[in-house]
Amino acid sequence: MKRALWLSLFAFVVIGCNSGDTAKAPEGGGAAPAKPEAGKKLVVGFSQIGAESDWRTANTESIRSEAEKRGVDLKFADAQQKAENQIKAIKSFIAQGVDVIAFAPVVETGWEPVLREAKDAGIPVIVSDRRPDVPEDLYVTFIGADFVKEGEMAAEWLAKKMDGKAKIAELTGTTGSAPANDRAKGFRNVLANHPEMEIVFTQTGDFTRAKGKEVMEALLKSPQGKDIKAVYAHNDDMALGAIQAMEEAGIKPGKDIIIVSIDGVKAAFEAMVAGKLNCTVECNPLLGPYLFDAIEKVAKGEEVPKRVVIEDKWYDESTAAAELPNRKY
């Protein structure tokens, strides 16, 4: 009798302990995205490329300030323009068990293994500014500008300005990065319709002012430099460096050589007002509100669009003075 009672109690305890264990791993092997507990701060790991330009500085400030405004615990990592540092940071975020990971990849390739680790850990990933070349199921959404369209706008403006005829020097961004690849592609898409608009020189300035100046100095000292009538820079910082090199060489930037660039930072508008830069295509760095809107929805398990495009436009010398007071970066 006692033995039967003991067995009954044992069975009751075992069944009771297992009855709540009904959660299943999602198909495909990944864990379900974890949600922060009620009343607990949302913890976000963000891997930033670095501080290579005024644009990036403004982008970082937008993200930091928006996180603080919303009471988010932001784990921020500066990769100093190195993809390996970003991979280490993402692995660290996974180990810490953050609620959401966000990052702006330095280059397009090399991200699939670490993003699969994040997926297997059940941590959703949001991509900001630059898209990595990975299967789309490895990230929830990509927030950023259309870099191809930016290149097209720059080329359309320049073709009109030069009446469809010019020898062009191109200062490209970081080799292998999405904006460098796409801004080059977009520019060439338009030049295909203008056979006398010819790119005769292409070299990376790595998105920095110092490297843009260095590349332009070398070009101007070469025999090829005498034929250059226009410069297309993938960002404003390289254009501003090129302007310094031109001035030191006795060339009038914006007059002797027409310059179009991308980003729309305040210093570019100041250069346009001074007549040294001719046009800049805006690429809005203030992504903080867009990013954290998506992060909060993802953390709650809500749906977000796969692609969030930040619309941009161009400004030239004719509109720079009026727009300058409105620049926040």
C-alpha positions in Angstrom: 0.0 0.0 0.0 2.8 2.4 1.0 4.8 1.4 -2.1 1.8 2.1 -4.4 1.2 5.5 -2.7 4.9 6.4 -3.1 4.9 5.5 -6.9 1.7 7.7 -7.4 3.4 10.7 -5.8 6.5 10.2 -7.8 4.6 10.1 -11.0 2.7 13.3 -10.1 5.9 15.2 -9.4 7.6 14.1 -12.7 4.5 15.0 -14.8 4.2 18.3 -12.9 7.8 19.2 -13.6 7.6 18.4 -17.3 4.2 19.8 -18.1 5.4 23.4 -18.6 8.3 22.4 -20.9 6.4 22.6 -24.2 8.4 25.3 -26.1 9.9 24.1 -29.4 12.9 25.4 -31.3 11.8 26.9 -34.6 12.3 24.9 -37.8 15.7 25.4 -39.3 17.5 25.0 -36.0 17.5 28.7 -34.9 16.2 29.8 -31.5 13.2 32.0 -31.2 14.1 35.7 -30.7 14.3 36.5 -27.0 12.1 39.3 -25.7 13.2 41.5 -22.9 11.3 41.0 -19.6 8.6 43.6 -18.7 10.2 46.6 -17.1 13.7 45.6 -18.1 15.9 47.9 -20.2 16.2 46.9 -23.9 19.9 45.9 -24.5 21.2 46.6 -28.0 24.7 45.8 -29.3 25.8 48.1 -32.1 29.0 47.8 -34.2 30.0 51.0 -35.9 32.4 51.1 -38.8 34.6 53.9 -37.2 35.0 57.6 -37.5 36.3 58.0 -41.0 34.3 61.0 -42.0 32.0 63.8 -40.8 29.1 61.7 -42.0 30.1 58.8 -39.8 30.5 61.1 -36.8 27.0 62.4 -37.3 25.7 58.9 -37.7 27.2 57.8 -34.5 25.9 60.8 -32.6 22.4 60.1 -33.9 22.5 56.5 -32.8 23.9 57.3 -29.3 21.5 60.1 -28.6 18.5 58.2 -29.8 19.4 55.2 -27.6 19.8 57.6 -24.6 16.5 59.3 -25.4 14.6 56.0 -25.4 16.3 54.5 -22.3 18.1 51.8 -24.3 21.2 50.1 -22.8 23.5 50.5 -25.9 26.6 48.4 -26.1 28.6 50.4 -28.7 31.7 49.1 -30.4 33.9 51.2 -32.8 35.6 48.9 -35.4 38.1 51.5 -36.6 37.4 50.6 -40.2 38.3 46.9 -39.7 35.8 44.1 -40.5 37.6 41.7 -38.1 36.9 44.1 -35.2 33.2 44.1 -36.1 33.1 40.3 -36.2 34.7 40.2 -32.7 32.2 42.8 -31.5 29.2 40.8 -32.8 30.5 37.6 -31.2 30.8 39.5 -27.9 27.2 40.8 -28.2 26.1 37.2 -28.8 28.0 36.0 -25.7 26.4 38.8 -23.6 23.0 37.8 -24.8 21.8 41.2 -26.0 18.2 41.6 -27.1 19.1 42.9 -30.6 22.3 43.3 -32.6 22.7 46.1 -35.2 25.7 47.0 -37.3 26.9 48.9 -40.3 29.3 46.6 -42.1 32.7 47.9 -43.3 32.6 45.8 -46.4 30.0 43.6 -48.1 31.5 40.2 -47.7 32.6 37.9 -44.9 29.6 38.2 -42.6 27.6 34.9 -43.1 29.3 32.8 -40.4 28.9 35.3 -37.5 25.4 36.2 -38.6 24.5 32.5 -38.5 25.8 32.4 -35.0 23.5 35.3 -34.0 20.6 33.5 -35.7 21.3 30.3 -33.9 21.5 32.2 -30.6 18.0 33.6 -31.3 19.2 37.2 -31.5 17.7 39.3 -34.3 20.1 41.4 -36.4 19.3 44.8 -38.0 21.6 46.2 -40.7 22.2 50.0 -40.8 23.6 52.1 -43.6 25.4 49.4 -45.6 24.0 46.0 -46.6 26.2 42.9 -46.2 26.2 40.3 -49.0 24.5 37.5 -47.1 21.2 35.5 -47.4 18.3 37.8 -46.4 17.1 35.4 -43.7 20.2 36.3 -41.6 18.9 39.8 -40.9 15.5 41.3 -40.1 15.7 44.6 -42.0 18.1 46.8 -43.8 17.8 50.6 -43.1 19.7 53.0 -45.4 20.0 55.0 -48.6 19.9 53.8 -52.2 23.6 54.1 -53.0 23.1 53.3 -56.7 20.6 56.0 -57.0 23.0 58.5 -55.3 25.6 57.7 -58.0 23.1 58.2 -60.7 22.0 61.6 -59.4 25.7 62.7 -59.2 26.3 61.6 -62.8 23.1 63.2 -64.1 24.0 66.5 -62.5 27.5 66.4 -63.8 26.5 65.5 -67.3 24.2 68.5 -67.4 26.8 70.8 -65.9 29.5 69.7 -68.4 27.2 69.6 -71.4 27.8 65.9 -71.8 31.6 66.1 -72.2 34.4 65.7 -69.6 37.4 63.7 -68.5 36.6 62.6 -65.0 38.7 61.6 -62.0 36.8 59.3 -59.6 37.8 59.1 -55.9 36.2 55.9 -54.7 35.3 54.8 -51.1 36.6 51.9 -49.1 37.4 49.0 -51.5 34.7 46.3 -51.2 32.2 48.5 -49.3 28.6 48.7 -50.4 28.6 52.5 -51.0 31.8 52.4 -53.0 30.5 49.5 -55.2 27.0 51.0 -55.7 28.0 54.6 -56.1 30.4 53.6 -58.8 27.8 51.4 -60.5 25.1 54.2 -60.4 27.5 56.7 -61.9 28.4 54.4 -64.7 24.8 53.6 -65.4 24.2 57.2 -66.4 27.6 57.7 -68.2 26.7 54.9 -70.5 24.3 57.3 -72.2 27.0 60.0 -72.5 29.9 58.6 -74.5 32.0 61.8 -74.1 31.8 61.7 -70.3 34.8 59.5 -69.6 36.3 58.3 -66.3 40.0 58.4 -67.0 41.2 57.9 -63.4 39.9 55.9 -60.5 41.5 55.4 -57.1 40.3 54.8 -53.6 40.5 57.6 -51.1 39.1 55.3 -48.4 36.3 57.8 -47.5 38.8 60.0 -45.6 39.8 63.7 -46.2 43.5 62.9 -45.8 43.5 60.1 -48.3 41.4 62.2 -50.8 44.0 64.9 -50.6 46.9 62.5 -51.0 45.3 60.8 -54.1 44.5 64.2 -55.7 48.0 65.5 -55.1 49.5 62.6 -56.9 47.1 62.9 -59.8 47.8 66.6 -60.3 51.5 65.9 -60.4 51.1 63.3 -63.1 50.7 64.0 -66.9 47.2 62.6 -66.7 46.2 65.3 -64.2 46.3 68.0 -66.8 43.4 66.6 -68.7 41.0 66.3 -65.7 38.0 68.6 -66.0 35.8 67.0 -63.3 36.1 65.1 -60.0 33.5 62.6 -58.8 34.1 61.8 -55.1 32.1 59.0 -53.4 31.9 61.2 -50.3 32.3 64.8 -49.2 35.4 64.3 -47.1 37.4 63.0 -50.0 36.2 65.9 -52.1 37.2 68.4 -49.4 40.7 66.8 -49.3 40.9 67.0 -53.1 39.9 70.7 -52.9 42.9 71.3 -50.5 45.2 69.6 -53.0 43.9 71.7 -55.9 44.4 75.0 -54.0 47.9 74.1 -53.0 48.6 73.3 -56.7 47.3 76.7 -57.8 44.1 75.3 -59.3 40.7 76.8 -58.6 38.4 74.1 -57.3 34.9 74.4 -58.5 36.0 76.5 -61.5 39.1 75.0 -63.1 37.8 71.5 -62.1 34.1 70.9 -61.4 33.5 68.7 -58.3 30.5 66.6 -57.4 30.4 64.4 -54.3 28.0 62.5 -52.0 26.9 62.9 -48.3 25.7 66.4 -47.9 27.6 67.3 -44.7 27.8 70.9 -43.5 31.4 71.4 -44.6 30.3 70.5 -48.1 27.7 73.2 -48.1 30.2 75.7 -46.7 32.5 74.7 -49.6 29.7 75.3 -52.1 28.9 78.7 -50.7 32.6 79.5 -51.1 32.4 78.4 -54.7 34.9 75.5 -54.2 32.5 72.6 -54.5 29.8 72.4 -57.1 27.3 69.8 -56.0 26.7 67.2 -53.2 24.1 64.4 -53.2 22.6 64.0 -49.8 22.9 60.8 -47.8 21.2 61.4 -44.5 23.3 60.1 -41.6 20.6 60.7 -38.9 19.4 57.1 -38.9 19.0 56.8 -35.1 15.2 57.3 -35.0 14.7 54.9 -37.9 17.0 52.3 -36.4 15.4 52.3 -32.9 11.9 52.3 -34.3 12.8 49.0 -36.0 14.7 47.7 -33.0 11.8 48.3 -30.6 9.3 46.6 -33.0 11.6 43.6 -33.5 12.1 43.2 -29.7 8.4 43.1 -29.3 8.0 40.5 -32.1 6.3 42.9 -34.5 6.7 42.8 -38.2 9.1 45.3 -39.9 9.7 45.8 -43.7 12.7 44.0 -45.1 14.0 47.2 -46.6 13.7 50.8 -45.3 14.9 53.3 -47.9 16.0 56.7 -46.7 15.2 59.2 -49.5 17.8 61.7 -50.6 18.2 64.6 -53.0 21.0 66.7 -54.4 22.1 70.3 -53.8 24.3 72.6 -55.8 25.8 76.1 -55.7 22.4 77.6 -56.5 20.7 76.2 -53.4 23.6 75.8 -50.9 23.4 79.1 -49.1 19.7 78.7 -48.4 20.1 75.2 -47.1 23.3 75.7 -45.1 21.4 76.9 -41.9 19.3 73.7 -42.0 22.3 71.3 -41.9 22.4 69.4 -38.6 25.6 67.5 -39.4 
